[in-house]
Amino acid sequence: LKPEYSYNTELSVEQWFGKLLKFNGTVFHSWLRDALVLAPYTFNGRDSITYNGQLSRVTANQNQQRAYVQGVSLELNAYPASNWRLQAIYNKTKGRVLEVDDSRTPLDHIPPAYGKFSVQWQRGPWRVESFSLYNGWKRIADYRLNTEDNESGATPDGMPAWYTLNLRASYRLASHFTIQASAENITDVNYRTFASGVSAAGRGFIVALRGNF
């Protein structure tokens, strides 16, 4: 294997609209040369071997000539009233391997679109936030099959979109101590994050005391 080289470009914009809205946006593109990609291979001249009693396809990390990763990250913050803040975040990434025949196949380790929407209130020692985390669909056509994307843990169409509703609050007891409480995945959604073969945690409650010295 040879080293993988990355050449990157990025453009970021930050803009206030009066005192109520703030926008941040970033677009990026990375060119990969000799990209390390898990792809079909051979072992002793065979493309498949028996492993743990099962006939399995041989794969190995290899240098592919070219690949790219591109994406966008957007954030909007609104301040409608004193002590209040609304926040929306969106991220989208795309990756492709440029094969020898100039076809383009999915690059692995590329997450689906994801983001966060939250409503925050803060006054004195109190801080309260209600927020939603979400992931878009990861279609099976965007998986690099038989690699670390683990399509075996997805549905035949890929990994479905999901979102969770969450609430957390904190109160500063003194200059060094804060008590925190949160309710996560309140609607008890059954979901899996991309490339995971295990369902995420269901409804949960957390209480914590934090010290800072």
Salt bridges, closest charged atoms under 4 A:
GLU14 OE2 - LYS22 NZ 3.80
ASP34 OD1 - LYS2 NZ 3.62
GLU99 OE2 - ARG144 NH2 3.57
ASP102 OD1 - ARG66 NH2 3.49
GLU129 OE2 - LYS116 NZ 3.17
GLU129 OE1 - ARG127 NH1 3.95
GLU129 OE1 - ARG168 NH2 2.87
ASP142 OD1 - ARG96 NH2 3.06
GLU148 OE1 - HIS109 NE2 2.65
